């Protein structure tokens, strides 16, 4: 390979990894939704935004996945900030599940990081079930177990 080809490849790789990207997502009113979220494939430094509205206060659990194919590990400086009502709901480097409660209102989500050559992330948010829902599920599971055990005896 000639020196010129090597220089062209090296230059294109440097330009490719330094591209900054930004995406915007409008999720609308998510009150009562079972699951909502955003995901994106990113190159280099990125700052994505999403907007959503709640008409009633809700408690949520967010599951976050992020991966950089350049380093085969988490995206560098990966942060998620949810801002609304003039205050930050949370803002931290995310590598795990997060539980949080939000009041009614409009919120902006900012996802930032540096994926290097290429990476992807997904943020999936679902409401935390109420205690009565969990109790109903457990009673149904108990009933099914009782019926199954009774059928084995017959």
Secondary structure, DSSP 8 states (H G I E B T S, - for coil): --HHHHHHHHHHHHHHHT--B--EEEEEE-TT-S-EEEEEEE-SEEEEEEEEEESS-EEEEEEEEEEETTTTB--EEEEEEEEETTEEEEEEE-SS-EEEEE-SEEEEEEEEEE-TT-EEEEEEEEE---HHHHHHHHHHHHHHHHHHHHHHH-
